[in-house]
């Protein structure tokens, strides 16, 4: 219903007072002023940075080595083919992390003395894989596990996906565990009082609330994984990074690395913006009625 209409038939239409109209005009003026100041400061900052960059004595050499247009254009095709491999690995790893990380989080929140070994095992796992660098896990998994001959010969991207799942499951498990423990105990008690089993309480009551509480943190972990998926190149997978390396070796120019970096940024940018929007939305919802 419009703010200028009345909820009572026949009543006079609502009209804001002069003071309220002055406030609205003041807010509009301040909003326009803030936008102009933001645009002006951004333009001035960009001009200063670009001026310093372009006026430096070494800029011609850097431009020729990293920003050669012809080399960048010729390397886009092979790097895009490699980026498709990164996207495939990312999708599979995200699904694996969601499943394995959820199981770890649930294992860490199990109650009762009988589950102590499971809790200790899950805690030890998360401590280890949060402490070991992703690159080192890639080396250990990619070059160590094939030596056990447990599987037939598998491509490098397979082992890279396994390593990413092992590492990021530990981070996601801790985030989910924090969300589970943030759910008020009364929610569990109410669900059990209604006759729900422990499994149904966890699945229908606790986990939905926990995921909602920690969604921004989970989305940030996904953004990080989008970046780290490029590390599978160390195992020999011809992804975007390795394709750029091949182009650099052929052209004797570092511009393909810039192309790969731009493509990774474009891949991550939608999720970054979505994360920022969701975080701002959640913060706005939580601060309703609060003083600013």
Buried (B, 14 or more C-beta within 10 A) or exposed (E): EEEEEEEEEEEEEEEEEEEEEEEEEEEEEEEEEEEEEEEEEEEEEEEEEEEEEEEEEEEEEEBEBBBBEEBBEBBBEBBBEBBEBBBBBBEBBBEBBBEBBBBBBBBBBBEEEEBEEBBEEBBEBBEEBEEBEBEEBBBBBBBEBBEEEEEEEBEBBBBBBBBBBBBBBBBBBBBBBBBBBEBEEEEBEEBBEEEBEEEBBBEEBBBEBBBEBBBBBBBBBBBBBBEBBBBBBBBBBBBBBBBBBBBBEEBEBBBBBBBBBEBBEEBBEEBBEEBEEEBEEBEEEEEEEEEE
